[in-house]
């Protein structure tokens, strides 16, 4: 550790899919309905590199999802509290006087995880239990995350500084 005090959420989460190989560890946390019609399940995949570098080839993500499985009835998950906001211009049309903007926001905090894109939001509370039974997935260094519905990525990110 580098002496920095990090602000983390800890919880005992039921039946989450895991994937692990020699280069990465991934846990997929489902969050129920995340789109305004309430019929679409949003999942956030948290991905850690197992190598000395933080680089992960995300092109293999769909393979990891297919090969992941539930390895215990409950898992101990530790996720840093953070808030990420981004607004990007999308090059949809050639007319430079028309600009399409995409605003993305993800917030992981003590009251749960909130994702937002356009006007849709979803919030799910993590359990306050600190049960440290195996398996555990602890994010205490740089990580990738993918917010998705099924196999469709809504957004992805890399958190370097906790």
N, C-alpha and C positions, 0 to 999 in steps of 0.2 A: 504494500500500500504506500501511497505517496503522502500520507498525512492529511489529505483533504477529507472533509466530512461530507458525505453524500446523503441526499434525502431520498429514501427508498420506500416503496410500498412492498409489503410482504403478505402473502396469502397462501392458503391451502385451497387449491383449485381442483374440482372433480374431473376425472377422466379426460385429460387433454392429450391429443396426439403429439408424439415425439418423433424426431428423426435424428440419427447420429451416425456419422461415419468418421473416417480419419481426418477430415478437413473441417467439418462443421457440426454444430449442434443446433437444432431448431425445435421450438415448441410452438404449437398452434393453439391460440386461445379464441374460442368462439364467443361472439357477443350478441347473438340473437338478431332481431330485426334492426337494421341500420338504415334502411331506405324508407322514405316517408310512407310508402304503402304498407309497411309492416310485415311484408311477406318474404323478405330477403335476409339471409343470414350473413353477417359480416364476421370475418375472422382476421385476427392479427397474428402474423407469424413473426416471432422474434428469433433472430439468427445470429449466432456467435461463431467466429472463426476459431478453429482449434490450433492454428498455426501461429508462428511468431509475428506474422503480419496480420493486419486487420482485414485484408482483401478476401472477399467471397465472390465466387462466380455465380451470380443470381440466375443465369440461364438454366441452371440445373434445378431451380426451385420446383417446377412442376413434377419432376422426378422425386424430389424429397417429399412432396405432399402425398404422392401416390404410395410411397414406401413407408410413410409414417404410420404409427399405430399407438394405441393406448397401452402403456406399460404398467400402470398402477391405477387403483381406484381414485387416488388423490395424489397431487403433486404439489410440492412446495415451490412457489414461484416468487422471485424477488426482482422487481422492475423499478428502475429509477423514475422519480417524479420529474416530468419535464413538459414543456409546451413548445410546439413548433408551429409556426405560421409561414405560409408562402403564397405569394401572388405572382403568377406568370402570364405573360402574353402568349397566346396560342396562335401559331401561323396557319390559320384555317383558310383565309382568303388572300388573294393577291393585292386587293385594294388596300393600300397602306392607311387610308383614312378610316377604315373599319378595324377595330381592335377587339378581340375576344380575350377576356381575362378568366383565368382559373384560379380560384382562391381555395387553398387547402389548409386545414388546421387539424392537429392532433394534440390532445392534452391527456397526459397520464398524471393523475393526482390522487390524493387520499380518498376522494369520494368515488373513484372509479376511473374508467378510461372513456374519454369522449373523442369521437372522431366527427369531423364535419367536412362536408364538401357541398358547395352550393348552400341549400337550405336544409339539408338532411343532417340529423345528429343522432347519436346512439350513446348511451351511458350504461355501463355495467359495473357493479360494485365488486371489488375483490374482498374475499373473506378476511376478517381481522385475525384469524387464527395464525399462530406462529408455529404450528406443528412442523417439526423438521424431519419428518419421515422421508425416506428416499422414495422416489427420485426427487432431486432438486434442480432447478434451473435458476441460476443467480447471474443477473446482468450487472457486473461491476467494472465493466470496461467497454470500449467501443463495440457497437452492435448495429445490425441492419434490422429494419422492420418492413413488413409488407402488409398493407391493409387490402383485403380482397373480399370479393363476393364470388364463391365458387372458385373458378380458375381465372377470373377477371381481376386484374390488379386495379384498385382505385387509386392508390398511391403507395410509394415506397420511400424509404429514407435511410440515412446512415447517421448515427449519433456518435460523434467522435469525443466530445467533451461532456462528461457526466457532471 
